[in-house]
């Protein structure tokens, strides 16, 4: 949305439907549950106030959503595989300086030797040479929720008028997404 320009996103046939779903109403939201917003996850990591990163020690589908309350700042909940693993005061907790390390069961950091160390509280529970090794042992970084007001700070009306270009066979088709 740089200088009043509308973005054009180019997708292949495999990601076009997913992209369309993200851009249409509700714009950048996975869904709404009883008035509360449910967010998509993105690959950005959550940095904690001690410079470590939030980590999961469980597998399953990740769901970020707000609690349905009548206030301005509903809580933000992280469920993994149907289990609540973290509750933050609000989506604003994710902004700098970030949540406290105690907000998540696990956290990880990279040492000077390049190895990844996973902690539960202050207790080390694993040390790994790579993210792959960490994942093999059941730990993975917590993905950041895509919160529309954090990721589209200006010109929201232009973001909602995004053009999609996608390949169908030997042609390129164009479509305008106009989310509310």
C-alpha positions, 0 to 999 in steps of 0.5 A: 500500500505504498503511496496509494498503490493497490497490491498485486499478489501472484499465486500458483494454482495450488495457493490461489484458493488459499490466498483468495480465502485469506483476502476475502471477508473476513479480511485476513481472519481465519473466521469469527467465533461468537463475535471473537476473531480467529487468526491465521498463523504466519511463520514469524516467531514470537520474541519474548522480553528476555530475547528468547523465542516462544516454543511449543512442546506439543503437536497438533493444529495451531489456533489463535483466537480472541476471547469473546468479551465486551471490552476493548482488549479481549484475551488472546488464546493459543490452542494446539491440538484442542489444548490451550497452551497460552493465554495472553492479555491481548493482541497488543501483548505481541508488540514490542517488547513482547510477552514475558517468558512465563507466558509460554510453557517452553522457550528457546534461544540460540547459544554462542555455539549456534546450538538451540536450547529449549527451556521449560521455565529456567530448566533446560529440556533439550539442546539441538544443532538445528531446528529440524533436530528440535522438531524431531524431538517434539519442539517447534517455534510458536508461529505469530498470529496474523493480526490485521491491524498489526500487519496493515497499519495504513491504507487498509482500504487499499489492502482490501482491494488487492489484485490476485494474479494466478496461473491456470494452464497456459494463461494468467488470470486476474481477480480483484478481491474486495473484502469488507 
